[in-house]
Amino acid sequence: MDNQAFDLNSNSDNYTDGSPTREKSNFLSYLLVIARNQKFIIGSFFVVTFTVAILSLFLPNWYTAKTTILPPEKEGFLVGVSGSGGLSSIMGDLALPLMATPSDVLASILNSRRVAQAVIDTEDLQGYYGLKTKEKALKEVWSHLKVWVGEEGIVNLTYEDKNRDRAASIANSFIEKLDEVNRQTQISKAKNKRVFLEERLVQTEELLREAEVNLKKFKESKKVASLDEQTKSTIESAADLKANLDSIEVELYVATKTSPASPFTLELRLRREELTRKLKQTDSTLVQMASMSLDFTLLYRDVAMHNRVFDLLTQELERAKIEEAKDTPSLQILDQGVPPEKKSRPKRTYVVVFAGFLTLLSSIFWVFLKEYISNFKRQNPQEFNKLQTVYRGVSGDITQFRRSLLKFKKTKV
């Protein structure tokens, strides 16, 4: 090509704005600029693409191991029937949605510091990654860990590492530590419940014995035989309500110790209020029905209530003891982590294609910028000289600032 610079706007005044002729002329102008610099564009493309392709061969392969857990059943899960009741005792003030599902809770625990730290200690990841502090080791582990809840509540966990066997081992270790946390929390919850039940059972037994003695004395002194069937039925209903109320009190005690602000705890409080209201209504009915033998009716009611509560607390205590002694796996693992056969990254083909595409765009932009500067210099030499003067001044100021900064650093040292 000749040495005369091609002006992209040289024909702009010869055509009407927006005319097909002008559009065609501009398009041809762009093609001419590209054609004149085709060696630079094509050369840059091949050099960069080849270089990136070679360098990508030296990038380490990363392997991603995956494991999945089935949605936890409410019974046997650390949150019991609360949905998120035991979480606060494990992860402190970690925020969760109000309607978090048991699967969401599991995912949050897998992302917790407690579980990650346990995995780091078990797998010796601080030494494996060559890091000096545990905080850096935690950040490194979290950067390779991904946990999410999929369809139907299935919990998915992936971990990537340069060693395929190590990736599978760490992924499985996370599940093992989660199971340990779950079991420890179950045992702790059962222990709290057992201790509370034992105390309540002693109190209830004393109240039952006292009520039985009072009833016996009243019957002997007043020569009362028995109650009518309707009154007995009402007393039985009151006893059932009292037993249910005491059961709610036990659940509320345990829930308040683990997560006082959870939706489940709020629900228990509402149920307690409702049962208390119904029990008062039943007592009022008994008073109306037994106006002639009120004392005997109330004594009979006390015995029935305490007896029913005693039976229920005894059953609950046995269940709590069984839960406390149970140390079995609490999770249902759908897929165990296995060493992956294929690498997950780098995607070398994508890297090379992206680098080539970016090089083409950059090269074309550069040649158009060069062409524009050349035209501007030819058409506006005075303005161009002014810009050069400003550029030299700014460059000089930047250079002077760098020198001053270096001198300041040397002086400080």
C-alpha positions as CSV (number, residue, x, y, z in Angstrom):
1,M,0.0,0.0,0.0
2,D,1.1,3.6,-0.6
3,N,2.4,5.8,2.3
4,Q,-0.6,8.2,2.2
5,A,-2.7,7.9,5.3
6,F,-6.3,7.0,4.5
7,D,-8.8,9.5,6.0
8,L,-11.8,7.7,7.4
9,N,-13.8,10.9,7.1
10,S,-12.4,12.2,3.8
11,N,-15.6,11.5,1.8
12,S,-18.0,12.4,4.5
13,D,-19.0,15.8,3.0
14,N,-19.5,14.4,-0.5
15,Y,-22.6,12.4,0.4
16,T,-26.0,13.1,1.9
17,D,-26.2,12.0,5.6
18,G,-27.6,8.4,5.9
19,S,-27.4,7.7,2.2
20,P,-26.6,4.2,1.0
21,T,-23.6,5.6,-0.9
22,R,-22.1,7.1,2.2
23,E,-22.7,4.0,4.3
24,K,-21.0,1.9,1.6
25,S,-18.1,4.3,1.5
26,N,-17.6,4.2,5.2
27,F,-17.8,0.4,5.2
28,L,-15.1,0.3,2.5
29,S,-13.0,2.7,4.4
30,Y,-13.0,0.4,7.4
31,L,-12.2,-2.6,5.3
32,L,-9.3,-0.8,3.7
33,V,-7.9,0.1,7.2
34,I,-8.1,-3.6,8.2
35,A,-6.7,-4.8,4.9
36,R,-3.7,-2.4,5.2
37,N,-2.9,-3.8,8.7
38,Q,-3.9,-7.4,8.0
39,K,-0.3,-8.6,8.7
40,F,-0.3,-7.0,12.1
41,I,-3.8,-8.3,13.0
42,I,-3.3,-11.9,11.8
43,G,0.2,-12.0,13.2
44,S,-1.0,-10.8,16.6
45,F,-3.8,-13.4,16.5
46,F,-1.5,-16.3,15.8
47,V,1.3,-15.2,18.2
48,V,-1.1,-14.7,21.1
49,T,-3.2,-17.8,20.4
50,F,-0.1,-20.0,20.1
51,T,1.5,-18.5,23.3
52,V,-1.7,-18.9,25.3
53,A,-2.1,-22.5,24.0
54,I,1.5,-23.3,25.1
55,L,1.1,-21.6,28.5
56,S,-2.2,-23.4,29.1
57,L,-0.4,-26.7,28.9
58,F,1.5,-25.7,32.0
59,L,-1.6,-24.9,34.0
60,P,-2.4,-27.5,36.7
61,N,-5.4,-29.7,36.4
62,W,-8.1,-29.3,39.0
63,Y,-10.5,-32.1,39.9
64,T,-13.9,-31.7,41.5
65,A,-15.4,-34.5,43.8
66,K,-19.1,-34.4,44.6
67,T,-21.2,-35.9,47.3
68,T,-25.0,-35.6,47.9
69,I,-27.2,-36.1,51.0
70,L,-30.9,-36.9,51.1
71,P,-33.2,-34.4,52.8
72,P,-33.2,-35.1,56.6
73,E,-36.2,-36.5,58.3
74,K,-37.6,-34.4,61.0
75,E,-37.2,-37.1,63.6
76,G,-33.5,-37.7,64.3
77,F,-32.5,-34.4,62.8
78,L,-30.7,-31.9,65.0
79,V,-33.5,-29.5,64.8
80,G,-36.2,-32.0,65.7
81,V,-39.6,-30.9,64.7
82,S,-38.6,-27.3,64.8
83,G,-37.1,-27.0,61.3
84,S,-34.3,-24.8,62.6
85,G,-34.4,-25.2,66.3
86,G,-30.9,-26.4,67.1
87,L,-29.0,-24.3,64.7
88,S,-28.2,-21.4,67.0
89,S,-26.3,-23.6,69.3
90,I,-24.0,-24.7,66.5
91,M,-23.4,-21.6,64.4
92,G,-24.2,-18.7,66.7
93,D,-25.7,-15.8,64.9
94,L,-25.5,-17.1,61.4
95,A,-28.5,-15.7,59.5
96,L,-31.0,-18.0,57.9
97,P,-34.3,-17.3,56.2
98,L,-37.3,-17.5,58.5
99,M,-38.7,-20.5,56.6
100,A,-35.4,-22.3,56.3
101,T,-35.9,-26.0,55.5
102,P,-33.8,-28.7,57.2
103,S,-31.8,-29.0,54.0
104,D,-31.0,-25.3,54.2
105,V,-29.8,-25.8,57.7
106,L,-27.5,-28.6,56.7
107,A,-26.1,-26.6,53.9
108,S,-25.4,-23.7,56.3
109,I,-23.7,-26.0,58.8
110,L,-21.5,-27.4,56.0
111,N,-20.3,-23.8,55.3
112,S,-19.7,-23.1,58.9
113,R,-16.3,-22.4,60.5
114,R,-16.8,-25.3,63.0
115,V,-17.1,-27.9,60.3
116,A,-14.4,-26.4,58.1
117,Q,-11.9,-26.2,61.0
118,A,-12.6,-29.8,61.9
119,V,-11.9,-30.9,58.2
120,I,-8.7,-28.8,58.2
121,D,-7.5,-30.5,61.3
122,T,-8.4,-34.0,60.2
123,E,-7.0,-33.7,56.7
124,D,-4.0,-31.5,57.8
125,L,-5.0,-28.9,55.1
126,Q,-3.0,-26.1,56.7
127,G,0.2,-28.0,56.0
128,Y,-1.1,-29.4,52.7
129,Y,-1.6,-25.9,51.4
130,G,1.5,-24.5,53.0
131,L,-0.3,-21.8,55.0
132,K,1.0,-20.2,58.2
133,T,-2.3,-19.3,59.9
134,K,-5.6,-21.2,60.3
135,E,-7.5,-18.1,59.1
136,K,-5.8,-18.4,55.7
137,A,-6.4,-22.1,55.6
138,L,-10.1,-21.5,56.2
139,K,-10.3,-19.0,53.3
140,E,-8.4,-21.4,51.1
141,V,-10.8,-24.3,51.9
142,W,-13.9,-22.2,51.5
143,S,-12.6,-21.0,48.1
144,H,-12.7,-24.6,46.8
145,L,-15.9,-25.6,48.6
146,K,-19.4,-25.3,47.1
147,V,-22.6,-26.3,48.8
148,W,-26.2,-25.9,47.6
149,V,-29.6,-27.3,48.0
150,G,-31.0,-28.9,44.8
151,E,-34.4,-30.1,43.8
152,E,-36.5,-31.9,46.4
153,G,-34.2,-30.7,49.1
154,I,-31.1,-32.8,48.2
155,V,-28.0,-31.2,49.6
156,N,-25.0,-31.1,47.2
157,L,-21.4,-30.6,48.1
158,T,-18.4,-30.3,45.8
159,Y,-14.7,-29.8,46.5
160,E,-11.9,-29.2,44.0
161,D,-8.3,-30.0,44.4
162,K,-5.3,-30.7,42.1
163,N,-5.2,-34.2,43.4
164,R,-8.3,-36.2,42.5
165,D,-8.0,-38.6,45.5
166,R,-7.6,-35.7,47.9
167,A,-10.6,-33.9,46.5
168,A,-12.8,-37.0,47.2
169,S,-11.3,-37.4,50.7
170,I,-12.0,-33.8,51.7
171,A,-15.5,-33.9,50.3
172,N,-16.3,-37.0,52.3
173,S,-14.6,-35.5,55.4
174,F,-17.1,-32.6,55.3
175,I,-20.0,-35.1,55.4
176,E,-18.4,-37.0,58.3
177,K,-17.9,-33.8,60.3
178,L,-21.5,-32.7,59.6
179,D,-22.7,-36.1,60.9
180,E,-20.6,-35.7,64.0
181,V,-22.1,-32.2,64.7
182,N,-25.6,-33.6,64.1
183,R,-25.1,-36.5,66.5
184,Q,-23.5,-34.4,69.2
185,T,-26.3,-31.9,69.0
186,Q,-28.9,-34.7,69.2
187,I,-27.2,-36.2,72.3
188,S,-26.9,-32.8,73.9
189,K,-30.6,-32.0,73.2
190,A,-31.7,-35.4,74.6
191,K,-29.6,-34.9,77.7
192,N,-31.1,-31.5,78.4
193,K,-34.5,-33.0,77.9
194,R,-33.8,-36.0,80.1
195,V,-32.5,-33.8,83.0
196,F,-35.6,-31.6,82.8
197,L,-37.9,-34.6,82.6
198,E,-36.3,-36.2,85.7
199,E,-36.9,-33.1,87.7
200,R,-40.5,-32.7,86.5
201,L,-41.2,-36.4,87.2
202,V,-40.1,-36.1,90.8
203,Q,-42.3,-33.0,91.3
204,T,-45.2,-34.7,89.6
205,E,-44.9,-37.9,91.7
206,E,-44.9,-35.8,94.9
207,L,-48.0,-33.9,93.7
208,L,-49.7,-37.2,92.7
209,R,-49.1,-38.8,96.1
210,E,-50.3,-35.7,97.9
211,A,-53.5,-35.6,95.7
212,E,-54.2,-39.3,96.3
213,V,-53.8,-38.8,100.1
214,N,-56.2,-35.8,100.0
215,L,-58.8,-37.7,98.0
216,K,-58.6,-40.7,100.3
217,K,-59.1,-38.6,103.4
218,F,-62.0,-36.7,101.8
219,K,-63.8,-39.9,100.8
220,E,-63.4,-41.4,104.2
221,S,-64.5,-38.3,106.1
222,K,-67.5,-37.3,103.8
223,K,-68.5,-40.9,102.9
224,V,-68.5,-40.1,99.2
225,A,-68.7,-43.1,96.9
226,S,-68.0,-41.9,93.3
227,L,-68.8,-39.4,90.6
228,D,-71.3,-39.6,87.8
229,E,-70.1,-40.7,84.3
230,Q,-70.4,-37.2,82.7
231,T,-68.2,-35.7,85.4
232,K,-65.7,-38.5,85.1
233,S,-65.6,-37.9,81.3
234,T,-65.0,-34.2,81.8
235,I,-62.2,-34.9,84.3
236,E,-60.6,-37.3,81.9
237,S,-60.6,-34.6,79.2
238,A,-59.0,-32.2,81.6
239,A,-56.4,-34.7,82.5
240,D,-55.5,-35.2,78.8
241,L,-55.3,-31.4,78.4
242,K,-53.0,-31.1,81.4
243,A,-50.8,-34.0,80.1
244,N,-50.5,-32.3,76.7
245,L,-49.7,-29.0,78.4
246,D,-46.9,-30.5,80.4
247,S,-45.6,-32.2,77.2
248,I,-45.5,-28.8,75.5
249,E,-43.7,-27.3,78.5
250,V,-41.0,-29.9,78.1
251,E,-40.6,-29.2,74.4
252,L,-40.6,-25.4,75.0
253,Y,-37.9,-25.7,77.7
254,V,-35.6,-27.6,75.3
255,A,-36.4,-25.3,72.4
256,T,-35.8,-22.1,74.4
257,K,-32.3,-23.3,75.4
258,T,-31.3,-24.0,71.8
259,S,-33.1,-21.3,69.9
260,P,-35.4,-19.0,71.8
261,A,-36.3,-16.9,68.7
262,S,-37.1,-19.7,66.2
263,P,-40.5,-20.1,64.6
264,F,-40.9,-23.4,66.3
265,T,-40.4,-21.9,69.8
266,L,-43.0,-19.3,68.9
267,E,-45.4,-22.0,67.8
268,L,-44.9,-23.9,71.1
269,R,-45.7,-20.7,73.1
270,L,-48.9,-20.3,71.1
271,R,-49.9,-23.9,71.7
272,R,-49.2,-23.6,75.4
273,E,-51.5,-20.5,75.6
274,E,-54.2,-22.4,73.7
275,L,-54.1,-25.4,76.0
276,T,-54.0,-23.2,79.1
277,R,-57.2,-21.5,77.8
278,K,-58.9,-24.8,77.1
279,L,-57.9,-26.2,80.5
280,K,-59.5,-23.2,82.3
281,Q,-62.7,-23.7,80.3
282,T,-62.8,-27.3,81.4
283,D,-62.3,-26.3,85.0
284,S,-65.1,-23.9,84.7
285,T,-67.4,-26.6,83.3
286,L,-66.4,-28.9,86.2
287,V,-67.4,-26.2,88.7
288,Q,-70.8,-25.8,87.1
289,M,-71.4,-29.5,86.9
290,A,-70.3,-30.3,90.5
291,S,-71.7,-27.5,92.5
292,M,-73.0,-30.0,95.1
293,S,-69.8,-31.9,95.5
294,L,-67.2,-29.4,94.3
295,D,-64.4,-30.4,96.7
296,F,-64.6,-34.1,95.8
297,T,-64.7,-33.3,92.1
298,L,-61.6,-31.1,92.2
299,L,-59.7,-33.6,94.3
300,Y,-60.6,-36.4,91.9
301,R,-59.5,-34.1,89.0
302,D,-56.1,-33.5,90.6
303,V,-55.4,-37.2,91.0
304,A,-56.5,-37.9,87.4
305,M,-54.4,-35.1,86.0
306,H,-51.2,-35.8,88.0
307,N,-51.5,-39.5,87.2
308,R,-51.9,-38.8,83.5
309,V,-48.9,-36.4,83.5
310,F,-46.8,-38.9,85.4
311,D,-47.5,-41.6,82.8
312,L,-46.7,-39.3,80.0
313,L,-43.5,-37.9,81.6
314,T,-42.3,-41.5,82.3
315,Q,-42.7,-42.4,78.6
316,E,-40.9,-39.2,77.5
317,L,-38.1,-39.9,79.9
318,E,-37.5,-43.3,78.5
319,R,-37.4,-41.9,74.9
320,A,-35.0,-39.2,76.0
321,K,-32.7,-41.8,77.6
322,I,-32.7,-43.8,74.4
323,E,-31.9,-40.8,72.3
324,E,-29.1,-39.8,74.6
325,A,-27.5,-43.2,74.4
326,K,-28.0,-43.5,70.6
327,D,-24.8,-42.9,68.6
328,T,-25.7,-44.0,65.1
329,P,-25.2,-42.1,61.7
330,S,-27.8,-39.4,61.4
331,L,-27.5,-38.6,57.7
332,Q,-28.6,-40.5,54.6
333,I,-25.8,-40.2,52.0
334,L,-27.1,-40.6,48.5
335,D,-23.7,-40.4,46.7
336,Q,-20.3,-40.8,48.4
337,G,-17.5,-38.7,47.0
338,V,-15.3,-40.7,44.6
339,P,-12.1,-39.6,42.8
340,P,-13.2,-37.9,39.5
341,E,-12.0,-39.3,36.3
342,K,-12.0,-36.1,34.3
343,K,-10.6,-32.7,35.3
344,S,-13.0,-29.8,35.9
345,R,-10.6,-27.0,34.9
346,P,-8.9,-25.4,33.2
347,K,-11.0,-25.5,30.0
348,R,-8.0,-25.1,27.7
349,T,-10.0,-24.9,24.5
350,Y,-12.2,-22.1,25.9
351,V,-9.1,-20.2,27.2
352,V,-7.4,-20.3,23.8
353,V,-10.6,-19.4,21.8
354,F,-11.3,-16.5,24.2
355,A,-7.7,-15.2,24.0
356,G,-7.8,-15.3,20.2
357,F,-11.1,-13.5,20.0
358,L,-9.9,-10.8,22.5
359,T,-6.7,-10.4,20.5
360,L,-8.6,-9.9,17.2
361,L,-10.8,-7.2,18.9
362,S,-7.8,-5.5,20.5
363,S,-5.8,-5.5,17.3
364,I,-8.6,-4.1,15.2
365,F,-9.3,-1.4,17.8
366,W,-5.6,-0.5,17.9
367,V,-5.2,-0.1,14.1
368,F,-8.3,2.1,14.0
369,L,-7.0,4.2,16.9
370,K,-3.7,4.5,15.1
371,E,-5.5,5.6,11.9
372,Y,-7.5,8.1,13.7
373,I,-4.5,9.7,15.4
374,S,-2.7,9.8,12.0
375,N,-5.6,11.6,10.4
376,F,-6.0,14.0,13.3
377,K,-2.3,14.9,13.1
378,R,-2.5,15.5,9.4
379,Q,-5.7,17.6,9.4
380,N,-5.0,19.5,12.7
381,P,-1.3,19.8,13.2
382,Q,-1.5,22.7,15.6
383,E,-4.1,21.0,17.9
384,F,-2.0,17.8,17.7
385,N,1.1,19.7,18.9
386,K,-0.9,21.2,21.8
387,L,-2.0,17.7,22.8
388,Q,1.6,16.5,22.6
389,T,2.7,19.3,24.8
390,V,0.1,18.5,27.4
391,Y,1.0,14.8,27.2
392,R,4.7,15.5,27.8
393,G,3.8,17.8,30.7
394,V,1.6,15.1,32.4
395,S,4.2,12.4,31.7
396,G,6.9,14.6,33.3
397,D,4.8,15.2,36.3
398,I,4.1,11.5,36.8
399,T,7.8,10.7,36.4
400,Q,8.7,13.3,38.9
401,F,6.1,12.0,41.4
402,R,7.5,8.5,41.1
403,R,11.0,9.7,41.8
404,S,9.8,11.6,44.8
405,L,7.9,8.6,46.1
406,L,11.0,6.4,45.7
407,K,13.2,8.9,47.6
408,F,10.6,9.1,50.4
409,K,10.6,5.3,50.7
410,K,14.4,5.1,50.8
411,T,14.5,7.9,53.4
412,K,11.9,6.1,55.5
413,V,13.8,2.8,55.4
